[in-house]
Amino acid sequence: KLWNILEKPGSSTAARIFGVISIIFVAVSIVNMALMSAELSWLNLQLLEILEYVCISWFTGEFVLRFLCVRDRCRFLRKVPNIIDLLAILPFYITLLVESLSGSQTTQELENVGRIVQ
């Protein structure tokens, strides 16, 4: 039942709602990345970073739920849309890992590389 909600938006009202919410997160994430890269002085960068964390959390949760629901996980990981999802999520976590391993020093270049890959 959860798989139908996650993968088949026309299967139920809950699936349609989930699909709409998912599309909203994609749109918000794209706009957020564009605003972060524009570096406009009037924008609150801390708010944009929080929004990025929220969006990545949503995408990660959605991916993990889909991964846990599928019967053949190897086949799931070989499908192109799932590879794209994983490649969109991983740079965020790799950037966090590198930042935490290098101490509290974060470089703008590292953050920019992570965003470009996303």
VOBA-1610 file (N, C-alpha, C; in pm, whole numbers, padded with zeros to 5 digits, always signed):
BEGIN
Lys+00082-00120+00000Lys+00000+00000+00000Lys+00087+00127+00000Leu+00194+00126+00082Leu+00285+00240+00086Leu+00354+00259-00048Trp+00391+00150-00114Trp+00454+00158-00245Trp+00363+00229-00345Asn+00234+00197-00342Asn+00139+00262-00432Asn+00131+00412-00404Ile+00134+00450-00278Ile+00131+00592-00243Ile+00256+00662-00294Leu+00371+00597-00281Leu+00497+00658-00320Leu+00519+00659-00471Glu+00472+00558-00541Glu+00506+00541-00681Glu+00392+00559-00780Lys+00269+00551-00734Lys+00155+00558-00825Lys+00058+00667-00781Pro+00083+00791-00825Pro+00003+00903-00777Pro-00146+00893-00807Gly-00185+00817-00906Gly-00326+00804-00939Gly-00397+00694-00864Ser-00328+00625-00776Ser-00386+00508-00710Ser-00481+00543-00595Ser-00466+00660-00537Ser-00552+00698-00424Ser-00540+00848-00398Thr-00627+00896-00312Thr-00619+01037-00272Thr-00489+01065-00198Ala-00450+00972-00110Ala-00324+00989-00036Ala-00206+00994-00131Ala-00208+00912-00235Ala-00100+00911-00333Ala-00096+01042-00411Arg-00211+01096-00446Arg-00216+01224-00516Arg-00162+01336-00428Ile-00201+01337-00302Ile-00152+01439-00208Ile-00001+01427-00192Phe+00047+01305-00177Phe+00191+01283-00163Phe+00263+01331-00289Gly+00208+01302-00406Gly+00269+01345-00531Gly+00276+01496-00542Val+00170+01564-00504Val+00168+01710-00508Val+00271+01767-00411Ile+00275+01713-00291Ile+00374+01760-00193Ile+00515+01738-00245Ser+00538+01624-00307Ser+00671+01593-00361Ser+00710+01692-00471Ile+00617+01724-00558Ile+00645+01821-00665Ile+00672+01959-00606Ile+00598+01996-00504Ile+00622+02124-00437Ile+00763+02129-00380Phe+00808+02019-00317Phe+00944+02016-00263Phe+01048+02029-00374Val+01024+01966-00488Val+01117+01978-00601Val+01124+02124-00647Ala+01009+02188-00664Ala+01005+02327-00709Ala+01072+02419-00608Val+01042+02401-00480Val+01102+02484-00375Val+01254+02464-00373Ser+01298+02341-00390Ser+01441+02312-00389Ser+01513+02380-00506Ile+01452+02376-00624Ile+01513+02440-00741Ile+01521+02591-00722Val+01413+02652-00676Val+01413+02796-00653Val+01515+02831-00544Asn+01519+02752-00440Asn+01612+02776-00329Asn+01757+02771-00377Met+01791+02670-00459Met+01928+02661-00510Met+01961+02780-00598Ala+01866+02823-00679Ala+01889+02940-00765Ala+01913+03065-00680Leu+01832+03083-00576Leu+01849+03199-00489Leu+01981+03195-00414Met+02021+03075-00370Met+02148+03063-00298Met+02266+03095-00389Ser+02256+03054-00514Ser+02368+03078-00605Ser+02371+03222-00654Ala+02258+03292-00647Ala+02253+03431-00691Ala+02325+03524-00594Glu+02335+03481-00468Glu+02404+03559-00365Glu+02353+03703-00357Leu+02224+03717-00349Leu+02163+03849-00334Leu+02177+03894-00189Ser+02220+04016-00170Ser+02251+04065-00036Ser+02129+04076+00054Trp+02011+04096-00002Trp+01891+04113+00078Trp+01830+03980+00125Leu+01884+03868+00076Leu+01832+03737+00116Leu+01894+03691+00248Asn+01814+03625+00328Asn+01862+03564+00451Asn+01919+03427+00418Leu+02052+03417+00408Leu+02116+03292+00368Leu+02092+03180+00468Gln+02081+03214+00596Gln+02057+03112+00696Gln+01920+03047+00675Leu+01822+03125+00640Leu+01689+03072+00611Leu+01693+02981+00487Leu+01768+03022+00386Leu+01780+02940+00265Leu+01851+02808+00294Glu+01950+02811+00381Glu+02020+02688+00418Glu+01927+02594+00495Ile+01846+02649+00584Ile+01748+02567+00657Ile+01650+02504+00560Leu+01607+02582+00464Leu+01515+02531+00361Leu+01579+02420+00280Glu+01708+02433+00251Glu+01781+02328+00180Glu+01784+02200+00264Tyr+01808+02211+00393Tyr+01809+02095+00482Tyr+01672+02027+00484Val+01566+02107+00488Val+01430+02052+00490Val+01402+01975+00360Cys+01438+02035+00247Cys+01414+01970+00118Cys+01495+01840+00106Ile+01621+01845+00142Ile+01705+01724+00134Ile+01651+01617+00228Ser+01603+01657+00344Ser+01543+01559+00437Ser+01422+01492+00374Trp+01338+01571+00306Trp+01221+01515+00237Trp+01265+01416+00130Phe+01361+01457+00045Phe+01407+01370-00064Phe+01471+01243-00010Thr+01546+01256+00098Thr+01610+01139+00158Thr+01505+01044+00215Gly+01408+01099+00288Gly+01302+01016+00344Gly+01222+00945+00237Glu+01191+01016+00131Glu+01116+00957+00020Glu+01197+00844-00044Phe+01326+00867-00068Phe+01411+00765-00130Phe+01423+00642-00040Val+01445+00665+00088Val+01460+00553+00183Val+01331+00473+00194Leu+01217+00540+00200Leu+01089+00469+00205Leu+01068+00384+00081Arg+01097+00441-00037Arg+01083+00365-00160Arg+01178+00246-00162Phe+01300+00266-00113Phe+01399+00158-00109Phe+01354+00046-00014Leu+01298+00083+00101Leu+01254-00016+00198Leu+01131-00094+00153Cys+01048-00032+00068Cys+00924-00097+00023Cys+00943-00192-00094Val+01050-00177-00167Val+01068-00254-00290Val+01115-00396-00258Arg+01072-00489-00340Arg+01111-00630-00318Arg+01253-00656-00365Asp+01286-00609-00485Asp+01419-00633-00542Asp+01500-00504-00532Arg+01578-00491-00427Arg+01651-00367-00400Arg+01764-00343-00501Cys+01827-00450-00546Cys+01934-00433-00647Cys+01877-00378-00776Arg+01765-00429-00819Arg+01699-00380-00941Arg+01656-00233-00922Phe+01605-00203-00803Phe+01565-00066-00770Phe+01682+00030-00787Leu+01799-00008-00736Leu+01917+00079-00741Leu+01975+00093-00881Arg+01939+00001-00971Arg+01990+00007-01108Arg+01901+00089-01201Lys+01782+00125-01156Lys+01691+00203-01241Lys+01739+00348-01248Val+01734+00405-01368Val+01787+00539-01393Val+01724+00646-01302Pro+01590+00650-01286Pro+01535+00756-01199Pro+01586+00747-01055Asn+01608+00625-01006Asn+01657+00609-00870Asn+01804+00646-00859Ile+01881+00619-00964Ile+02022+00661-00967Ile+02029+00814-00965Ile+01943+00877-01044Ile+01938+01024-01048Ile+01902+01079-00910Asp+01801+01019-00846Asp+01763+01062-00711Asp+01881+01051-00615Leu+01949+00938-00620Leu+02062+00916-00530Leu+02175+01015-00558Leu+02201+01040-00687Leu+02306+01136-00723Leu+02269+01279-00686Ala+02140+01306-00673Ala+02097+01440-00630Ala+02108+01457-00479Ile+02095+01348-00405Ile+02098+01352-00259Ile+02240+01343-00204Leu+02321+01255-00262Leu+02454+01227-00207Leu+02547+01347-00194Pro+02553+01439-00291Pro+02646+01552-00275Pro+02624+01632-00147Phe+02499+01646-00107Phe+02469+01718+00017Phe+02536+01649+00136Tyr+02520+01516+00143Tyr+02577+01442+00256Tyr+02729+01432+00247Ile+02781+01423+00127Ile+02927+01421+00111Ile+02986+01554+00156Thr+02921+01663+00118Thr+02966+01796+00162Thr+02961+01807+00314Leu+02853+01759+00375Leu+02843+01761+00522Leu+02954+01678+00585Leu+02981+01561+00529Leu+03085+01473+00582Leu+03222+01539+00573Val+03253+01596+00457Val+03383+01661+00439Val+03396+01780+00533Glu+03288+01857+00548Glu+03291+01972+00639Glu+03314+01926+00783Ser+03248+01818+00823Ser+03264+01771+00961Ser+03403+01711+00985Leu+03460+01648+00884Leu+03594+01592+00899Leu+03702+01699+00898Ser+03675+01810+00831Ser+03775+01916+00825Ser+03759+02014+00941Gly+03672+01983+01035Gly+03650+02073+01147Gly+03539+02170+01116Ser+03539+02278+01187Ser+03432+02376+01169Ser+03459+02471+01052Gln+03572+02454+00987Gln+03605+02540+00874Gln+03527+02493+00751Thr+03442+02576+00702Thr+03370+02545+00580Thr+03413+02643+00473Thr+03435+02592+00356Thr+03475+02681+00249Thr+03357+02698+00154Gln+03346+02816+00101Gln+03240+02846+00007Gln+03257+02762-00119Glu+03383+02734-00156Glu+03409+02654-00276Glu+03352+02513-00261Leu+03370+02453-00144Leu+03318+02319-00119Leu+03165+02319-00127Glu+03102+02416-00066Glu+02956+02425-00072Glu+02908+02446-00216Asn+02980+02527-00291Asn+02942+02552-00431Asn+02955+02426-00515Val+03061+02348-00495Val+03078+02223-00568Val+02963+02129-00538Gly+02925+02118-00411Gly+02813+02032-00374Gly+02685+02075-00441Arg+02660+02204-00448Arg+02537+02255-00511Arg+02539+02235-00662Ile+02658+02250-00723Ile+02669+02229-00868Ile+02638+02085-00901Val+02691+01992-00823Val+02666+01850-00847Val+02518+01819-00828Gln+02455+01877-00725Gln+02312+01855-00705Gln+02235+01905-00826
//
